[in-house]
């Protein structure tokens, strides 16, 4: 990305938030040593909190966008890929997630909806995403979903081109679920689909925000408030899941992308 765009207030504000989208429990998720129950607690939460309904959350954002055709186009393309896998020529991403879970030996039934089972902090974060994806200004809803939820702690390195998402079979074979937990590489289509399309999605997400949010004013304020609130709720959610998994925190490693 152009250095001038990286130095803008909206970019620095959002990157400061994304730099913190990490959790002390994450290194444990990329190492061997978790038991089946711990894996299920983590992945069932991820599925029910945002993976299963992600296309619908993006659709809520699209439903608010006024006559800004390029933004509508990008969001529609994002929904199309997430709900059908049509761009990556794979399958709906929630379905790819379940196939990955089957690769780990879990049944689809193990991912049934159950509000009573979810950690209260997970419910709070999920409900925040459901409501705030449909509340104006549309730029804040868009940043919440396409920058905060779809993005990762690696956002800064990716924007500056230091880190590039790998699209290779080596990346799949090196993935912790394959390497440590016996998931067959053929069940990792979600990883391949993301590698194929996420680079463009990240670029679209940042371009949209930078083109439609200024560096001051009420929209700028709301974009940062919404994403920083999401970060606070996400941290609490991850802490809740770590407690359920009975994980001890380690702070000496970076988060790796699990999905
Ligand atoms: Fe996806």
Boltz pocket constraint, residues with backbone or C-beta under 6 A from the ligand:
constraints:
  - pocket:
      binder: B
      contacts: [[A, 82], [A, 93], [A, 194]]
      max_distance: 6.0
